[in-house]
């Protein structure tokens, strides 16, 4: 492939020539994507909401050995940060609990822990934003495998579930919030899943059990990763959290420790310059042989003088039979500082009155400050662009 009538662009080593992208009305193969890059990319800063745009930008940047910033939303600092030579990739953090940050990666570290290579029969569904760390991991995995990638930019969970059924998708990686909505959307129509991955949020035991029951032939795992630290570890034993002894032994080259109840990590796959100990902000509770995620340190709020975690309360509600999904939020209150409110999605066929009784009984076991003051039943819970629940305090 030639660029601007001059140098030839060779297909990158990280693209298997059997790869296909189905996005919009015109499927693209690996050669077509390389050809689009040869015609000229959009420059070193790309605000990309489509998988094709991200892949073309990567190929074009590597061909001229320059940095590229793949953005989910505009960032004035990106142009300055991509100045210079050398193929590196700038990605934005999700901004779930704060302003997004730009983090630099090299392609070797992004690909350091990919799985599933050499599987051209695989059909992946892209549920994450294409320019996110998680989205790029899915795309790089499909590229290396020579697989087919199904992308539906801007689609909600229902649209993605329809795409999974339409294309016979075999591999899906998504947030736990996505998976709860996916199970409701597909009902008893099950795509032929062979691989189920959860990431981006803590995976709770009821959801893992439901996925194992609905897709008994699929490999089930949940991944712990971040834009800054890279992919840290995967848990494949069907249990929430991770083995507590990993805090002593480490796992897959990654060191773990608790400092003031919060998880810190040290990984060889971290973004350049971030290889030392990093504070994740995730709180951990030890329960027997298990280390369980207990919410974000920056997500706790004060209710009448007591610090409570909305995420921990949310997990309690998710464990109630008949709950398909739940969201607990903190609402400012002039007397107590905050109060908690809950939105609950009943599972199909659940009696609303019986569910309310069960929710009250579950909340009764919490300390008074952590009990939701109002519980609303809803058909769905809106998710942010990253497929996660929005964790900011409600106004």
C-alpha positions in Angstrom: 0.0 0.0 0.0 1.4 3.5 -0.9 1.0 6.6 1.1 0.8 10.0 -0.8 2.1 8.3 -3.9 5.4 7.5 -2.1 6.4 5.0 0.5 4.8 1.6 0.8 2.8 0.9 4.0 3.2 -2.7 4.9 0.5 -4.3 7.0 1.6 -4.1 10.7 2.7 -7.3 12.4 -0.1 -6.9 14.8 -2.8 -7.3 12.1 -3.6 -10.8 10.9 -4.6 -10.6 7.2 -7.8 -12.6 7.9 -9.2 -9.9 10.2 -12.6 -8.4 9.2 -14.5 -5.4 10.6 -18.3 -5.2 10.3 -19.2 -1.6 11.1 -22.0 0.1 9.3 -23.0 -1.1 5.8 -19.7 -2.0 4.4 -17.5 -4.7 5.9 -13.7 -4.0 5.8 -10.9 -6.5 5.7 -7.3 -5.9 6.9 -6.1 -4.9 3.4 -8.8 -2.3 3.1 -7.9 -0.7 6.5 -4.2 -0.5 5.5 -5.3 1.0 2.2 -7.3 3.7 4.0 -4.3 4.5 6.1 -2.1 4.8 3.0 -4.5 7.5 1.6 -3.7 9.6 4.6 -5.0 9.7 8.2 -6.7 12.5 10.1 -3.4 13.6 11.7 -1.8 12.9 15.1 -4.9 13.8 17.1 -8.1 11.8 16.3 -11.4 12.1 18.1 -12.7 8.6 17.2 -16.2 7.2 17.8 -15.8 4.4 15.2 -13.6 1.4 15.2 -12.4 1.9 11.6 -11.2 5.4 12.5 -9.1 4.1 15.4 -7.6 1.3 13.4 -6.7 3.5 10.4 -5.2 6.1 12.8 -3.0 3.4 14.4 -1.7 2.1 11.1 -1.1 5.5 9.7 0.8 6.6 12.8 3.0 3.5 12.8 3.8 3.9 9.1 5.5 7.3 9.8 6.7 6.4 13.3 4.8 9.2 15.0 2.7 9.4 18.2 -1.1 9.4 17.9 -3.7 10.5 20.4 -7.0 8.5 20.2 -9.6 10.6 22.0 -13.2 9.9 23.1 -13.8 13.6 23.5 -11.7 16.7 22.5 -8.7 17.6 24.7 -6.7 20.8 24.1 -3.5 19.3 25.6 -3.4 16.4 23.1 -1.7 18.3 20.3 1.3 19.3 22.4 1.7 15.8 23.9 1.9 14.0 20.5 4.7 16.3 19.3 7.9 14.4 18.4 8.8 11.1 16.8 8.3 7.5 17.8 5.1 5.4 17.5 3.2 5.7 20.8 -0.5 5.8 21.6 -2.2 8.4 23.8 -5.4 7.3 25.5 -7.9 9.1 27.7 -8.9 7.6 31.1 -12.6 7.1 31.5 -13.3 10.0 33.7 -15.9 8.0 35.6 -15.0 9.7 38.9 -13.2 12.8 37.6 -11.8 14.6 34.7 -10.2 12.3 32.0 -6.4 12.2 31.8 -4.1 11.4 28.9 -1.9 8.4 29.3 0.9 7.3 26.9 1.4 3.7 25.9 3.6 1.8 23.4 2.0 -0.8 21.3 4.2 -3.6 22.7 2.8 -3.0 26.2 -0.7 -2.7 24.9 -0.4 -6.1 23.4 1.6 -7.7 26.2 -1.2 -9.8 27.6 -3.5 -10.4 24.7 -5.2 -13.8 24.6 -7.1 -15.7 21.9 -4.6 -15.3 19.0 -4.9 -17.5 16.0 -8.7 -17.9 16.2 -10.2 -16.6 12.9 -13.5 -18.3 13.6 -14.0 -16.0 16.6 -16.6 -13.2 16.2 -16.1 -10.4 18.7 -18.6 -7.8 19.7 -17.2 -4.4 20.6 -19.1 -3.0 23.6 -16.6 -0.4 24.7 -15.8 2.9 23.1 -13.3 2.3 20.3 -10.8 4.9 21.6 -10.8 3.6 25.2 -8.2 1.3 26.7 -10.7 -1.6 27.0 -12.0 -1.0 23.5 -8.5 -1.0 22.1 -7.7 -4.2 23.9 -10.7 -5.9 22.3 -9.7 -4.6 18.8 -6.1 -5.6 19.1 -7.1 -9.1 20.3 -9.4 -9.5 17.2 -6.8 -8.1 14.9 -4.1 -10.5 16.2 -6.5 -13.5 15.9 -7.7 -12.8 12.4 -11.2 -12.7 13.8 -14.3 -10.8 12.8 -15.1 -7.7 14.9 -18.7 -6.5 15.1 -19.0 -2.8 15.9 -22.2 -0.7 16.4 -21.1 2.9 17.3 -23.5 4.6 19.6 -25.7 1.6 20.1 -27.1 0.9 23.6 -27.2 -2.5 25.3 -30.3 -3.5 23.4 -28.8 -2.7 20.0 -25.6 -4.6 20.9 -27.6 -7.6 22.1 -29.4 -7.6 18.7 -26.1 -7.5 16.9 -24.8 -10.4 18.9 -27.8 -12.5 17.9 -27.7 -11.3 14.3 -24.0 -12.2 13.8 -23.7 -15.2 16.0 -21.1 -13.5 18.2 -18.8 -15.9 20.1 -16.7 -13.5 22.2 -17.8 -10.5 24.3 -16.0 -8.3 26.7 -18.1 -5.8 28.6 -18.7 -4.1 32.0 -20.8 -5.9 34.6 -23.4 -3.2 34.0 -23.4 -4.1 30.3 -23.8 -7.8 31.1 -26.8 -7.2 33.3 -28.6 -5.3 30.6 -27.4 -7.9 28.0 -29.0 -10.8 29.9 -32.3 -8.9 30.0 -32.2 -8.0 26.3 -31.5 -11.5 25.0 -33.9 -13.3 27.3 -33.9 -16.9 26.3 -32.3 -16.2 22.9 -28.7 -17.1 23.5 -25.9 -16.3 21.1 -23.2 -19.1 20.8 -20.8 -17.5 23.3 -17.5 -19.2 23.8 -15.8 -16.4 25.8 -17.3 -14.0 28.4 -15.1 -11.3 29.9 -16.1 -8.7 32.5 -14.1 -5.6 33.2 -14.3 -1.9 34.2 -16.3 -2.5 37.3 -16.3 -5.0 40.1 -18.0 -8.3 39.1 -20.5 -9.5 41.8 -21.1 -13.1 42.5 -24.8 -13.2 41.5 -23.9 -11.9 38.0 -21.1 -14.4 37.6 -23.5 -17.2 38.6 -26.2 -16.0 36.2 -23.7 -15.9 33.3 -22.3 -19.3 34.1 -25.9 -20.7 34.2 -26.9 -19.0 30.9 -23.7 -19.8 29.0 -22.4 -23.1 30.5 -20.0 -23.7 27.5 -18.4 -20.3 27.6 -15.1 -19.4 29.3 -15.9 -16.9 32.0 -13.4 -14.5 33.5 -13.2 -11.0 34.9 -10.2 -8.7 34.3 -8.7 -6.1 36.4 -7.1 -3.3 34.4 -6.8 0.4 34.0 -5.6 2.9 31.4 -2.6 3.8 33.5 -1.6 0.4 34.8 -2.6 -1.7 31.8 -4.0 -5.2 32.1 -3.1 -6.5 35.6 -4.7 -9.9 36.1 -7.7 -12.1 35.2 -9.8 -14.2 37.5 -11.2 -17.4 35.9 -12.5 -19.4 38.9 -16.1 -18.1 38.8 -15.8 -16.3 42.1 -16.0 -12.6 42.8 -12.8 -10.7 43.8 -9.5 -12.5 43.6 -7.5 -15.0 45.7 -6.2 -13.3 48.9 -2.8 -15.0 48.6 -2.1 -12.9 45.5 -1.5 -10.0 47.9 1.6 -12.0 49.1 2.7 -13.8 45.9 1.6 -11.4 43.2 0.1 -12.7 39.9 1.3 -12.8 36.3 4.3 -10.6 37.0 2.2 -8.0 38.9 2.8 -7.1 42.6 -0.2 -6.3 44.8 -0.5 -4.8 48.3 -3.0 -3.1 50.6 -2.2 0.3 52.0 -4.9 1.7 54.3 -7.4 -0.8 52.9 -6.8 0.3 49.3 -5.2 -1.7 46.6 -1.8 -0.7 45.2 -0.2 -2.4 42.1 3.1 -2.6 40.4 3.1 -3.9 36.9 5.6 -4.4 34.0 2.7 -3.6 31.6 2.0 -0.2 33.0 2.2 2.9 30.8 5.8 4.2 30.5 6.8 6.2 33.5 4.2 4.5 35.7 6.0 1.2 36.4 6.3 1.8 40.2 3.7 1.3 42.8 0.3 2.9 41.8 -2.6 3.5 44.1 -5.7 2.3 42.3 -8.3 3.8 44.7 -10.1 0.5 45.0 -11.0 -0.5 48.5 -10.5 -4.2 49.4 -12.2 -6.4 52.1 -10.6 -9.7 53.1 -13.1 -12.5 53.5 -11.5 -15.9 54.2 -9.4 -16.8 51.2 -10.8 -14.0 49.1 -10.0 -10.3 48.5 -13.3 -8.6 47.6 -13.7 -5.2 46.0 -15.5 -2.8 48.4 -16.0 0.3 46.3 -13.8 3.3 45.5 -12.1 5.3 48.2 -13.1 8.5 46.4 -16.7 7.3 46.1 -17.4 7.2 49.8 -19.7 9.9 51.2 -20.5 11.1 54.7 -24.0 10.4 55.9 -24.7 11.9 59.3 -21.1 11.7 60.3 -20.6 8.1 59.0 -18.6 7.3 55.9 -20.5 4.9 53.6 -19.9 3.4 50.2 -22.8 3.5 47.7 -21.1 0.7 45.7 -21.0 -1.6 48.8 -24.8 -0.9 49.4 -25.4 -1.5 45.7 -23.8 -5.0 45.9 -26.0 -5.8 48.8 -29.1 -5.0 46.7 -27.8 -6.9 43.6 -27.7 -10.0 45.7 -31.4 -9.9 46.4 -33.3 -12.5 44.3 -35.4 -10.8 41.6 -33.0 -7.9 41.1 -31.7 -7.7 37.6 -29.7 -4.5 38.2 -29.4 -1.8 40.8 -27.8 1.6 41.3 -27.2 3.4 44.6 -26.4 7.1 44.5 -25.5 9.7 47.1 -27.7 12.8 47.1 -26.7 16.0 49.0 -28.8 16.6 52.1 -28.7 19.8 54.3 -29.1 17.9 57.6 -26.9 14.8 57.1 -24.5 15.8 54.3 -25.8 13.1 52.0 -28.5 10.4 51.9 -28.5 7.3 49.7 -31.1 6.5 47.1 -31.5 3.4 45.0 -32.9 2.5 41.6 -33.7 -1.1 41.1 -34.5 -3.0 37.9 -36.7 -6.0 38.6 -36.0 -9.3 36.8 -38.7 -10.3 34.3 -41.7 -11.8 36.1 -40.8 -10.5 39.5 -43.6 -9.3 41.7 -42.9 -5.6 42.6 -44.5 -5.7 46.0 -42.6 -8.8 47.0 -39.4 -7.3 45.7 -39.8 -4.2 47.8 -40.2 -6.3 50.9 -37.1 -8.2 50.0 -35.1 -5.0 49.4 -36.2 -3.6 52.8 -35.1 -6.8 54.5 -31.7 -6.6 52.8 -31.2 -3.0 53.7 -32.2 -3.7 57.4 -28.9 -5.5 57.8 -26.9 -2.4 56.9 -25.9 0.3 59.4 -28.6 3.0 59.5 -26.5 5.6 57.5 -26.1 3.1 54.6 -29.8 2.3 54.2 -31.3 3.9 51.0 -33.9 6.5 52.0 -35.8 6.0 48.7 -36.0 3.0 46.4 -37.4 3.4 42.8 -38.2 0.5 40.5 -37.3 1.1 36.9 -37.1 -0.6 33.5 -33.4 0.2 33.1 -30.4 2.1 34.4 -28.6 4.5 32.0 -24.9 3.9 31.5 -22.2 6.3 30.6 -20.2 6.1 27.3 -17.7 3.7 28.9 -20.5 1.2 29.7 -20.3 2.0 33.4 -22.8 3.5 35.8 -22.1 7.2 36.5 -20.6 7.5 39.9 -20.7 11.3 40.5 -22.8 12.5 43.4 -26.2 13.5 42.2 -27.0 17.2 42.4 
